[in-house]
Amino acid sequence: MQSPGAKPGGIVVATIIGNAFVAYDFTVYSFSALIIGRLFFPSDNPLSSFLLSLGTFGAGFFMRPLGAMFIGHLASTRGRKTAMTWSIALMTLGTWMIAFLPTAASIGVTAAWLMVLARLMQGFAAGGEIGPASAVLMESVPFNRRCYLTSWRGASQGAAAFAAALVGATLTALLSSKAMHDWGWRIPFVLGGFIGPVGWYLRRRMPSVPVNAPERPRFTTLFRQHAPTLGYGTLMMAAPSVGIYITVFYMPSYLVRTLHRPPAISLLIASLSGLVIMIVNPLVARIADRQASRKPLQYLMLVICLALTYPAFLALRAGVSNVAATAIILAYVALALNNAGASTVLMMEAFAPPRRAAALSIMYSFGVTIFGGFSPLIVTWLIAVTGNPMMPAWYLISAICITLFALQRFPAAA
């Protein structure tokens, strides 16, 4: 809810730009996972180094629920602006740590522990970002524009993935393998470290968005009164979480390690996937705003993805051309990751305004932690154990079924 003197335009810009930079800082790690594994988790077995690196990527998700509860509580009691300023400051600090950490060759096992600490800090910040940012966007416009404006939070994450992958693809194309290994991998983190303060400055200057609650909402009350809704909301995050972490962030490693595609092509696909998310989400959200219910469009997209997941990965495995592979992945991303607006609004509308930011932070963070954060690690391990390169498809299909189950049981608006 806005304060009387709040300017929606300034609030929206600060929210979207800040959220994009938080997403960039958190996700850029995944595009350097192979190199980070060798530098910070050295092992005689390359797969072990890669798995440890992916495990560290996933470790950041352990802190998301804690960040959701702490920063979400700030949003409910001290206002959205305070919470969003905290999240971007912590994310920037974690990114600077990664950018300048000495490797294991310099300081031994301490390097691995410091990398894990930086990821935990980033996870804490990311966990508290989604709820306040989404609540600010939804509460800035009338009911019939909620999905559209809220979709820009998801679109900004697509923009972040686009930027991160584009930087990675450009560096891979311009630098030698030795240069990338020695220092080039640090450049995306340095860029994030410089850009983060811009988002922090914009949020510090955005109008305050206080929450006019008669009493301070407590997490114990939230869990006690809304446990089933929080549970179904967490399960609803299965498909979008697994979807983005498999098809966007894990896909470069999958294409290179499992399907033996060129590194530059794989990163280009990840970059274009982010661009598709950025473009498609607002378009689909406009359609969702015209619907009487938030659910039908989500059902349609989930069922289509359920039918197309296995054929899409089967075609990739069959060795189609790079152009065809790119088209398949981008088409799947457009179908699977286009409902951020409608799904986010559906989850927030189930709660009273003072509890929206905290509730969404909890559902989103627990959902992403349980289903998304360790998806690359689990899928890589499953492929290694079974020898079946189709494991990502089965993992995605399972996640879609979980989301369909939860969506059917999630309550309507409060």
C-alpha positions as a Markdown table, in Angstrom:
| # | Residue | x | y | z |
|---|---|---|---|---|
| 1 | Met | 0.0 | 0.0 | 0.0 |
| 2 | Gln | 1.4 | 3.4 | -0.9 |
| 3 | Ser | 1.9 | 6.4 | 1.3 |
| 4 | Pro | -0.1 | 9.5 | 0.3 |
| 5 | Gly | 2.9 | 11.1 | -1.3 |
| 6 | Ala | 4.3 | 8.1 | -3.0 |
| 7 | Lys | 5.1 | 8.2 | -6.7 |
| 8 | Pro | 4.2 | 4.8 | -8.2 |
| 9 | Gly | 6.7 | 5.3 | -11.1 |
| 10 | Gly | 9.7 | 5.8 | -8.9 |
| 11 | Ile | 8.7 | 2.9 | -6.7 |
| 12 | Val | 8.2 | 0.6 | -9.7 |
| 13 | Val | 11.5 | 1.5 | -11.3 |
| 14 | Ala | 13.5 | 1.1 | -8.1 |
| 15 | Thr | 11.8 | -2.2 | -7.5 |
| 16 | Ile | 12.3 | -3.7 | -10.9 |
| 17 | Ile | 15.9 | -2.5 | -11.4 |
| 18 | Gly | 16.9 | -3.6 | -7.9 |
| 19 | Asn | 15.3 | -7.0 | -8.3 |
| 20 | Ala | 17.1 | -7.5 | -11.6 |
| 21 | Phe | 20.5 | -6.8 | -10.1 |
| 22 | Val | 19.8 | -9.0 | -7.1 |
| 23 | Ala | 18.9 | -11.8 | -9.5 |
| 24 | Tyr | 22.0 | -11.2 | -11.6 |
| 25 | Asp | 24.3 | -11.3 | -8.6 |
| 26 | Phe | 22.8 | -14.5 | -7.3 |
| 27 | Thr | 22.6 | -16.4 | -10.6 |
| 28 | Val | 25.8 | -15.4 | -12.4 |
| 29 | Tyr | 27.6 | -18.0 | -10.2 |
| 30 | Ser | 25.9 | -20.8 | -12.2 |
| 31 | Phe | 27.5 | -19.8 | -15.4 |
| 32 | Ser | 31.0 | -20.0 | -13.9 |
| 33 | Ala | 30.3 | -23.3 | -12.0 |
| 34 | Leu | 32.8 | -25.4 | -14.0 |
| 35 | Ile | 35.7 | -23.0 | -13.4 |
| 36 | Ile | 34.8 | -22.3 | -9.8 |
| 37 | Gly | 34.7 | -26.0 | -9.1 |
| 38 | Arg | 38.3 | -26.4 | -10.4 |
| 39 | Leu | 39.6 | -23.3 | -8.6 |
| 40 | Phe | 37.9 | -23.6 | -5.2 |
| 41 | Phe | 37.1 | -27.3 | -4.9 |
| 42 | Pro | 40.0 | -29.0 | -6.6 |
| 43 | Ser | 39.8 | -32.7 | -7.0 |
| 44 | Asp | 41.4 | -35.4 | -9.1 |
| 45 | Asn | 37.9 | -36.2 | -10.4 |
| 46 | Pro | 36.5 | -33.3 | -12.5 |
| 47 | Leu | 32.9 | -34.5 | -11.8 |
| 48 | Ser | 33.6 | -34.3 | -8.0 |
| 49 | Ser | 34.8 | -30.7 | -8.4 |
| 50 | Phe | 31.8 | -29.8 | -10.5 |
| 51 | Leu | 29.4 | -31.4 | -8.0 |
| 52 | Leu | 31.0 | -29.5 | -5.1 |
| 53 | Ser | 30.6 | -26.3 | -7.0 |
| 54 | Leu | 26.9 | -27.0 | -7.7 |
| 55 | Gly | 26.5 | -27.9 | -4.1 |
| 56 | Thr | 27.8 | -24.5 | -3.1 |
| 57 | Phe | 25.4 | -23.0 | -5.6 |
| 58 | Gly | 22.6 | -24.9 | -3.8 |
| 59 | Ala | 24.0 | -23.9 | -0.4 |
| 60 | Gly | 22.9 | -20.4 | -1.0 |
| 61 | Phe | 19.3 | -21.7 | -1.1 |
| 62 | Phe | 19.5 | -22.9 | 2.5 |
| 63 | Met | 19.6 | -19.3 | 3.7 |
| 64 | Arg | 16.7 | -18.2 | 1.5 |
| 65 | Pro | 14.0 | -19.3 | 4.1 |
| 66 | Leu | 15.9 | -17.5 | 6.9 |
| 67 | Gly | 16.2 | -14.4 | 4.7 |
| 68 | Ala | 12.5 | -14.6 | 3.8 |
| 69 | Met | 11.5 | -14.7 | 7.4 |
| 70 | Phe | 13.9 | -11.9 | 8.6 |
| 71 | Ile | 13.6 | -9.5 | 5.6 |
| 72 | Gly | 9.9 | -10.4 | 5.1 |
| 73 | His | 9.3 | -9.5 | 8.7 |
| 74 | Leu | 11.0 | -6.1 | 8.1 |
| 75 | Ala | 8.7 | -5.6 | 5.1 |
| 76 | Ser | 5.6 | -6.2 | 7.3 |
| 77 | Thr | 6.7 | -4.1 | 10.3 |
| 78 | Arg | 9.0 | -1.4 | 9.0 |
| 79 | Gly | 7.9 | -1.1 | 5.4 |
| 80 | Arg | 8.8 | -2.5 | 2.0 |
| 81 | Lys | 11.6 | 0.1 | 1.3 |
| 82 | Thr | 13.6 | -0.9 | 4.4 |
| 83 | Ala | 13.4 | -4.6 | 3.5 |
| 84 | Met | 14.4 | -4.1 | -0.1 |
| 85 | Thr | 17.3 | -1.9 | 0.8 |
| 86 | Trp | 18.6 | -4.6 | 3.1 |
| 87 | Ser | 18.4 | -7.3 | 0.5 |
| 88 | Ile | 20.3 | -5.4 | -2.2 |
| 89 | Ala | 23.0 | -4.3 | 0.2 |
| 90 | Leu | 23.7 | -7.9 | 1.4 |
| 91 | Met | 23.6 | -9.3 | -2.1 |
| 92 | Thr | 26.2 | -6.7 | -3.3 |
| 93 | Leu | 28.5 | -7.5 | -0.4 |
| 94 | Gly | 28.4 | -11.3 | -1.2 |
| 95 | Thr | 29.1 | -10.6 | -4.8 |
| 96 | Trp | 32.2 | -8.5 | -4.0 |
| 97 | Met | 33.4 | -11.3 | -1.8 |
| 98 | Ile | 33.2 | -13.8 | -4.7 |
| 99 | Ala | 34.8 | -11.4 | -7.1 |
| 100 | Phe | 38.0 | -11.1 | -5.1 |
| 101 | Leu | 38.3 | -14.4 | -3.2 |
| 102 | Pro | 41.8 | -16.0 | -3.4 |
| 103 | Thr | 41.6 | -19.5 | -4.8 |
| 104 | Ala | 42.4 | -22.8 | -3.1 |
| 105 | Ala | 45.9 | -22.7 | -4.7 |
| 106 | Ser | 46.6 | -19.5 | -2.6 |
| 107 | Ile | 44.9 | -20.2 | 0.8 |
| 108 | Gly | 43.9 | -23.8 | 0.7 |
| 109 | Val | 40.6 | -25.1 | 2.0 |
| 110 | Thr | 39.8 | -21.6 | 3.5 |
| 111 | Ala | 38.9 | -20.6 | -0.1 |
| 112 | Ala | 36.1 | -23.1 | -0.2 |
| 113 | Trp | 34.7 | -22.0 | 3.1 |
| 114 | Leu | 34.7 | -18.4 | 2.1 |
| 115 | Met | 33.0 | -19.2 | -1.1 |
| 116 | Val | 30.3 | -21.0 | 0.8 |
| 117 | Leu | 30.0 | -18.0 | 3.2 |
| 118 | Ala | 29.5 | -15.6 | 0.3 |
| 119 | Arg | 26.9 | -17.9 | -1.3 |
| 120 | Leu | 25.0 | -18.1 | 2.1 |
| 121 | Met | 25.0 | -14.3 | 2.3 |
| 122 | Gln | 23.6 | -14.0 | -1.2 |
| 123 | Gly | 21.0 | -16.6 | -0.4 |
| 124 | Phe | 19.9 | -14.8 | 2.7 |
| 125 | Ala | 19.5 | -11.6 | 0.6 |
| 126 | Ala | 17.7 | -13.3 | -2.3 |
| 127 | Gly | 15.2 | -14.9 | 0.1 |
| 128 | Gly | 14.0 | -11.6 | 1.4 |
| 129 | Glu | 13.8 | -9.9 | -2.0 |
| 130 | Ile | 10.9 | -11.5 | -3.7 |
| 131 | Gly | 8.1 | -10.9 | -1.2 |
| 132 | Pro | 8.6 | -7.1 | -0.7 |
| 133 | Ala | 9.4 | -6.5 | -4.3 |
| 134 | Ser | 6.3 | -8.4 | -5.6 |
| 135 | Ala | 4.0 | -6.8 | -2.9 |
| 136 | Val | 5.2 | -3.3 | -3.9 |
| 137 | Leu | 4.4 | -4.0 | -7.6 |
| 138 | Met | 1.0 | -5.5 | -7.0 |
| 139 | Glu | -0.1 | -2.7 | -4.6 |
| 140 | Ser | 1.0 | 0.0 | -7.0 |
| 141 | Val | -1.8 | -0.5 | -9.5 |
| 142 | Pro | -5.6 | -1.4 | -9.7 |
| 143 | Phe | -6.9 | -4.9 | -9.6 |
| 144 | Asn | -7.1 | -5.3 | -13.4 |
| 145 | Arg | -3.4 | -4.5 | -13.9 |
| 146 | Arg | -1.9 | -6.6 | -11.0 |
| 147 | Cys | -0.7 | -9.5 | -13.0 |
| 148 | Tyr | 0.9 | -7.3 | -15.6 |
| 149 | Leu | 2.9 | -5.1 | -13.3 |
| 150 | Thr | 3.9 | -7.9 | -11.0 |
| 151 | Ser | 5.1 | -9.9 | -14.0 |
| 152 | Trp | 7.9 | -7.4 | -14.4 |
| 153 | Arg | 9.5 | -8.9 | -11.3 |
| 154 | Gly | 9.8 | -12.2 | -13.2 |
| 155 | Ala | 10.7 | -10.4 | -16.3 |
| 156 | Ser | 13.5 | -8.6 | -14.5 |
| 157 | Gln | 14.9 | -12.0 | -13.5 |
| 158 | Gly | 14.8 | -13.0 | -17.1 |
| 159 | Ala | 16.7 | -9.8 | -17.9 |
| 160 | Ala | 19.3 | -10.7 | -15.2 |
| 161 | Ala | 19.7 | -14.2 | -16.7 |
| 162 | Phe | 20.1 | -12.7 | -20.1 |
| 163 | Ala | 22.7 | -10.3 | -18.9 |
| 164 | Ala | 24.6 | -12.9 | -17.0 |
| 165 | Ala | 24.7 | -15.4 | -19.8 |
| 166 | Leu | 25.5 | -12.8 | -22.4 |
| 167 | Val | 28.5 | -11.6 | -20.3 |
| 168 | Gly | 29.6 | -15.3 | -20.0 |
| 169 | Ala | 29.2 | -16.0 | -23.7 |
| 170 | Thr | 31.1 | -12.8 | -24.6 |
| 171 | Leu | 34.0 | -13.6 | -22.3 |
| 172 | Thr | 34.1 | -17.2 | -23.5 |
| 173 | Ala | 34.2 | -16.0 | -27.1 |
| 174 | Leu | 36.8 | -13.3 | -26.6 |
| 175 | Leu | 39.2 | -14.9 | -24.0 |
| 176 | Ser | 41.3 | -18.0 | -24.2 |
| 177 | Ser | 40.6 | -20.9 | -21.9 |
| 178 | Lys | 43.6 | -20.0 | -19.8 |
| 179 | Ala | 42.6 | -16.3 | -19.4 |
| 180 | Met | 39.1 | -17.4 | -18.4 |
| 181 | His | 40.5 | -19.8 | -15.8 |
| 182 | Asp | 43.0 | -17.3 | -14.4 |
| 183 | Trp | 40.9 | -14.1 | -14.2 |
| 184 | Gly | 38.1 | -13.9 | -16.8 |
| 185 | Trp | 35.6 | -15.7 | -14.6 |
| 186 | Arg | 35.7 | -12.9 | -12.1 |
| 187 | Ile | 34.5 | -10.2 | -14.5 |
| 188 | Pro | 30.8 | -11.0 | -14.3 |
| 189 | Phe | 31.0 | -10.7 | -10.5 |
| 190 | Val | 32.9 | -7.4 | -10.6 |
| 191 | Leu | 30.2 | -6.0 | -12.9 |
| 192 | Gly | 27.6 | -7.1 | -10.5 |
| 193 | Gly | 29.5 | -5.6 | -7.6 |
| 194 | Phe | 29.6 | -2.2 | -9.4 |
| 195 | Ile | 26.0 | -2.3 | -10.5 |
| 196 | Gly | 24.6 | -3.3 | -7.1 |
| 197 | Pro | 25.2 | 0.1 | -5.5 |
| 198 | Val | 23.1 | 1.7 | -8.3 |
| 199 | Gly | 20.1 | -0.4 | -7.2 |
| 200 | Trp | 20.8 | 0.4 | -3.6 |
| 201 | Tyr | 20.9 | 4.1 | -4.3 |
| 202 | Leu | 17.6 | 4.0 | -6.2 |
| 203 | Arg | 15.9 | 2.1 | -3.4 |
| 204 | Arg | 17.2 | 4.5 | -0.8 |
| 205 | Arg | 15.6 | 7.4 | -2.7 |
| 206 | Met | 12.3 | 5.7 | -3.5 |
| 207 | Pro | 9.3 | 6.9 | -1.6 |
| 208 | Ser | 8.5 | 5.0 | 1.6 |
| 209 | Val | 5.8 | 2.4 | 1.3 |
| 210 | Pro | 4.5 | 1.8 | 4.8 |
| 211 | Val | 2.2 | -1.0 | 5.8 |
| 212 | Asn | -0.7 | 0.3 | 7.8 |
| 213 | Ala | -1.3 | -2.8 | 10.0 |
| 214 | Pro | -3.2 | -2.5 | 13.3 |
| 215 | Glu | -0.7 | -4.8 | 14.9 |
| 216 | Arg | 2.7 | -6.3 | 14.0 |
| 217 | Pro | 2.1 | -9.6 | 12.3 |
| 218 | Arg | 4.0 | -12.5 | 13.8 |
| 219 | Phe | 5.4 | -15.5 | 11.9 |
| 220 | Thr | 4.0 | -17.9 | 14.5 |
| 221 | Thr | 0.5 | -16.5 | 13.8 |
| 222 | Leu | 1.1 | -16.6 | 10.1 |
| 223 | Phe | 2.1 | -20.2 | 10.2 |
| 224 | Arg | -0.7 | -21.2 | 12.6 |
| 225 | Gln | -3.5 | -19.5 | 10.7 |
| 226 | His | -2.3 | -20.2 | 7.1 |
| 227 | Ala | -0.3 | -23.4 | 7.2 |
| 228 | Pro | -2.2 | -25.2 | 4.4 |
| 229 | Thr | -2.1 | -22.2 | 2.1 |
| 230 | Leu | 1.6 | -21.7 | 2.8 |
| 231 | Gly | 2.2 | -25.4 | 2.1 |
| 232 | Tyr | 0.3 | -25.5 | -1.2 |
| 233 | Gly | 2.0 | -22.2 | -2.2 |
| 234 | Thr | 5.4 | -23.8 | -1.6 |
| 235 | Leu | 4.4 | -26.8 | -3.7 |
| 236 | Met | 3.2 | -24.5 | -6.5 |
| 237 | Met | 6.8 | -23.3 | -6.8 |
| 238 | Ala | 8.0 | -26.8 | -8.0 |
| 239 | Ala | 7.5 | -26.3 | -11.7 |
| 240 | Pro | 8.8 | -22.7 | -12.1 |
| 241 | Ser | 11.7 | -23.3 | -9.8 |
| 242 | Val | 12.9 | -26.6 | -11.4 |
| 243 | Gly | 12.0 | -25.1 | -14.8 |
| 244 | Ile | 14.3 | -22.0 | -14.6 |
| 245 | Tyr | 17.2 | -23.8 | -12.9 |
| 246 | Ile | 17.2 | -26.7 | -15.3 |
| 247 | Thr | 16.3 | -24.9 | -18.6 |
| 248 | Val | 18.3 | -21.7 | -18.1 |
| 249 | Phe | 21.0 | -22.0 | -15.4 |
| 250 | Tyr | 21.9 | -25.7 | -15.7 |
| 251 | Met | 21.4 | -25.9 | -19.5 |
| 252 | Pro | 24.8 | -24.5 | -20.4 |
| 253 | Ser | 26.6 | -27.2 | -18.4 |
| 254 | Tyr | 24.1 | -29.9 | -19.6 |
| 255 | Leu | 24.7 | -29.0 | -23.2 |
| 256 | Val | 28.5 | -29.0 | -22.9 |
| 257 | Arg | 29.1 | -31.9 | -20.5 |
| 258 | Thr | 26.3 | -34.3 | -21.5 |
| 259 | Leu | 25.4 | -33.4 | -25.1 |
| 260 | His | 28.9 | -32.1 | -26.1 |
| 261 | Arg | 27.7 | -28.8 | -27.6 |
| 262 | Pro | 30.2 | -25.8 | -28.0 |
| 263 | Pro | 30.4 | -23.7 | -24.8 |
| 264 | Ala | 29.7 | -20.4 | -26.6 |
| 265 | Ile | 26.5 | -21.8 | -28.2 |
| 266 | Ser | 25.3 | -23.1 | -24.9 |
| 267 | Leu | 25.8 | -19.8 | -23.1 |
| 268 | Leu | 24.1 | -18.0 | -26.1 |
| 269 | Ile | 21.0 | -20.2 | -25.6 |
| 270 | Ala | 20.9 | -19.4 | -21.9 |
| 271 | Ser | 21.2 | -15.7 | -22.7 |
| 272 | Leu | 18.4 | -15.9 | -25.2 |
| 273 | Ser | 16.3 | -17.9 | -22.7 |
| 274 | Gly | 16.5 | -14.9 | -20.3 |
| 275 | Leu | 15.5 | -12.6 | -23.1 |
| 276 | Val | 12.4 | -14.8 | -23.8 |
| 277 | Ile | 11.4 | -14.7 | -20.1 |
| 278 | Met | 11.7 | -10.9 | -20.1 |
| 279 | Ile | 9.5 | -10.5 | -23.2 |
| 280 | Val | 6.9 | -13.2 | -22.7 |
| 281 | Asn | 6.0 | -12.7 | -19.0 |
| 282 | Pro | 4.4 | -9.3 | -19.4 |
| 283 | Leu | 2.5 | -10.4 | -22.6 |
| 284 | Val | 1.0 | -13.4 | -20.9 |
| 285 | Ala | 0.2 | -11.4 | -17.8 |
| 286 | Arg | -1.9 | -9.0 | -19.8 |
| 287 | Ile | -4.0 | -12.0 | -20.9 |
| 288 | Ala | -4.2 | -13.2 | -17.2 |
| 289 | Asp | -5.5 | -9.8 | -16.1 |
| 290 | Arg | -8.5 | -10.2 | -18.4 |
| 291 | Gln | -9.4 | -13.5 | -16.9 |
| 292 | Ala | -12.0 | -13.8 | -14.1 |
| 293 | Ser | -9.7 | -16.3 | -12.3 |
| 294 | Arg | -5.9 | -16.4 | -11.9 |
| 295 | Lys | -5.8 | -20.2 | -12.4 |
| 296 | Pro | -7.1 | -21.2 | -15.9 |
| 297 | Leu | -4.1 | -19.9 | -17.9 |
| 298 | Gln | -1.7 | -21.5 | -15.4 |
| 299 | Tyr | -3.5 | -24.9 | -15.9 |
| 300 | Leu | -3.2 | -24.6 | -19.7 |
| 301 | Met | 0.5 | -23.8 | -19.7 |
| 302 | Leu | 1.3 | -26.5 | -17.2 |
| 303 | Val | -0.5 | -29.2 | -19.2 |
| 304 | Ile | 1.1 | -28.2 | -22.4 |
| 305 | Cys | 4.6 | -28.3 | -20.8 |
| 306 | Leu | 3.7 | -31.7 | -19.3 |
| 307 | Ala | 3.1 | -33.0 | -22.8 |
| 308 | Leu | 6.1 | -31.4 | -24.4 |
| 309 | Thr | 8.9 | -31.9 | -21.9 |
| 310 | Tyr | 10.0 | -35.4 | -22.8 |
| 311 | Pro | 9.8 | -34.9 | -26.6 |
| 312 | Ala | 11.9 | -31.7 | -26.3 |
| 313 | Phe | 14.7 | -33.4 | -24.4 |
| 314 | Leu | 14.5 | -36.4 | -26.7 |
| 315 | Ala | 15.1 | -34.1 | -29.7 |
| 316 | Leu | 18.1 | -32.5 | -28.0 |
| 317 | Arg | 19.5 | -35.9 | -27.2 |
| 318 | Ala | 19.0 | -37.0 | -30.8 |
| 319 | Gly | 21.7 | -34.5 | -31.9 |
| 320 | Val | 19.6 | -31.9 | -33.8 |
| 321 | Ser | 21.5 | -28.9 | -35.2 |
| 322 | Asn | 22.5 | -26.0 | -32.9 |
| 323 | Val | 19.8 | -23.9 | -34.6 |
| 324 | Ala | 17.1 | -26.5 | -34.0 |
| 325 | Ala | 18.3 | -27.0 | -30.4 |
| 326 | Thr | 18.1 | -23.3 | -29.8 |
| 327 | Ala | 14.6 | -23.1 | -31.1 |
| 328 | Ile | 13.4 | -26.1 | -29.0 |
| 329 | Ile | 14.8 | -24.7 | -25.8 |
| 330 | Leu | 13.5 | -21.2 | -26.4 |
| 331 | Ala | 10.1 | -22.4 | -27.3 |
| 332 | Tyr | 10.0 | -24.6 | -24.1 |
| 333 | Val | 11.1 | -21.7 | -22.0 |
| 334 | Ala | 8.4 | -19.4 | -23.4 |
| 335 | Leu | 5.8 | -22.0 | -22.4 |
| 336 | Ala | 7.2 | -23.1 | -19.1 |
| 337 | Leu | 8.3 | -19.8 | -17.6 |
| 338 | Asn | 5.7 | -17.3 | -18.6 |
| 339 | Asn | 3.3 | -17.2 | -15.6 |
| 340 | Ala | 5.3 | -15.3 | -13.0 |
| 341 | Gly | 2.6 | -12.5 | -12.9 |
| 342 | Ala | -0.5 | -14.6 | -12.5 |
| 343 | Ser | 1.0 | -17.2 | -10.1 |
| 344 | Thr | 2.6 | -14.5 | -7.9 |
| 345 | Val | -0.6 | -12.5 | -7.7 |
| 346 | Leu | -2.6 | -15.6 | -7.0 |
| 347 | Met | -0.4 | -16.4 | -4.0 |
| 348 | Met | -0.4 | -12.8 | -2.6 |
| 349 | Glu | -4.2 | -12.3 | -3.0 |
| 350 | Ala | -4.7 | -15.2 | -0.6 |
| 351 | Phe | -3.4 | -13.1 | 2.2 |
| 352 | Ala | -4.3 | -9.8 | 3.8 |
| 353 | Pro | -2.0 | -6.9 | 2.8 |
| 354 | Pro | 0.1 | -6.8 | 6.0 |
| 355 | Arg | 1.0 | -10.5 | 5.5 |
| 356 | Arg | 1.5 | -10.5 | 1.8 |
| 357 | Ala | 5.3 | -9.8 | 1.6 |
| 358 | Ala | 6.2 | -12.2 | 4.4 |
| 359 | Ala | 3.9 | -15.0 | 3.1 |
| 360 | Leu | 5.1 | -14.8 | -0.5 |
| 361 | Ser | 8.8 | -14.7 | 0.7 |
| 362 | Ile | 8.2 | -17.9 | 2.7 |
| 363 | Met | 6.4 | -19.8 | -0.1 |
| 364 | Tyr | 8.8 | -18.6 | -2.7 |
| 365 | Ser | 12.0 | -19.2 | -0.7 |
| 366 | Phe | 11.0 | -22.6 | 0.7 |
| 367 | Gly | 9.8 | -23.7 | -2.8 |
| 368 | Val | 12.9 | -22.6 | -4.6 |
| 369 | Thr | 15.1 | -24.1 | -1.9 |
| 370 | Ile | 13.3 | -27.5 | -1.9 |
| 371 | Phe | 12.8 | -27.8 | -5.6 |
| 372 | Gly | 15.0 | -25.5 | -7.5 |
| 373 | Gly | 18.3 | -24.8 | -5.8 |
| 374 | Phe | 19.7 | -28.3 | -5.9 |
| 375 | Ser | 18.1 | -29.2 | -9.2 |
| 376 | Pro | 21.4 | -28.9 | -11.1 |
| 377 | Leu | 23.3 | -31.0 | -8.5 |
| 378 | Ile | 20.6 | -33.7 | -8.3 |
| 379 | Val | 20.2 | -34.0 | -12.1 |
| 380 | Thr | 24.0 | -34.1 | -12.6 |
| 381 | Trp | 24.2 | -36.9 | -10.0 |
| 382 | Leu | 21.3 | -38.8 | -11.5 |
| 383 | Ile | 22.8 | -38.7 | -15.0 |
| 384 | Ala | 26.1 | -39.9 | -13.6 |
| 385 | Val | 24.5 | -42.8 | -11.6 |
| 386 | Thr | 22.0 | -43.9 | -14.2 |
| 387 | Gly | 23.9 | -43.0 | -17.4 |
| 388 | Asn | 20.6 | -41.6 | -18.7 |
| 389 | Pro | 20.8 | -38.1 | -20.2 |
| 390 | Met | 17.0 | -37.8 | -20.1 |
| 391 | Met | 16.9 | -37.4 | -16.3 |
| 392 | Pro | 16.4 | -33.6 | -16.6 |
| 393 | Ala | 13.1 | -34.3 | -18.5 |
| 394 | Trp | 11.8 | -36.7 | -15.8 |
| 395 | Tyr | 12.8 | -34.3 | -13.1 |
| 396 | Leu | 10.8 | -31.5 | -14.8 |
| 397 | Ile | 7.8 | -33.7 | -15.4 |
| 398 | Ser | 7.7 | -34.6 | -11.7 |
| 399 | Ala | 7.9 | -30.9 | -10.8 |
| 400 | Ile | 5.0 | -30.0 | -13.1 |
| 401 | Cys | 2.8 | -32.8 | -11.6 |
| 402 | Ile | 3.5 | -31.4 | -8.1 |
| 403 | Thr | 2.5 | -27.9 | -9.2 |
| 404 | Leu | -0.7 | -29.0 | -10.8 |
| 405 | Phe | -1.7 | -30.8 | -7.6 |
| 406 | Ala | -1.0 | -27.7 | -5.5 |
| 407 | Leu | -2.6 | -25.3 | -7.9 |
| 408 | Gln | -5.9 | -27.2 | -7.8 |
| 409 | Arg | -6.0 | -26.9 | -4.0 |
| 410 | Phe | -4.6 | -23.4 | -3.5 |
| 411 | Pro | -7.4 | -21.1 | -2.2 |
| 412 | Ala | -8.9 | -18.1 | -4.0 |
| 413 | Ala | -8.3 | -14.5 | -3.0 |
| 414 | Ala | -8.8 | -13.6 | 0.7 |
